[in-house]
Structure formats: structure tokens, C-alpha cells
Amino acid sequence: MHLRFVGRLGLADAVTVANAAVGFLAVVAATVD
């Protein structure tokens, strides 16, 4: 199920998810620090 979901993702979707993850981690890092 997870692999099928990943397989359905396009390049733009992957970039969007990656950017969201990086932004989230940046906020967490700023909050913790």
C-alpha cells in the first residue's frame, strides 16, 4: 500500500512533500533551539 502510494506520486508531488518536511523540521529546530 505504501509502495503503491509512492509509485503514484509525481516528481512535483515528491518535491512538495520534501519542501514541507524541510520546512517543518526547520520550524521544529528553531522552536527547540
N, C-alpha and C positions, 0 to 999 in steps of 0.2 A: 504494500500500500504506500509506504513511504517512498520507495524507489519509483513507483508509478507516478506519484505526485511530482517528484523531482524531474522525471522524464518529460512531464507535461509543461514544465517551466521553460520559458523562453529566455534568451540572453538578457533582454531588458528586465524581465522579472527577477532574474538572479542578481543583477546589478542593483535593483531597487531594494531587494531583501538585504544585500550586503551593505548598502549605504545605511539602511535602517538599523542594522546590527551595529555598525561602527558608530553611528550617532548615539545609539542607546548606551553603548559601552563608554563613550566619551562623557555622557551625562553622569553615568554611574561613577566614573573615575573622578570627575570634578566634584561630585557630591561627597564621595568618600574622602577625597583629599582636602 
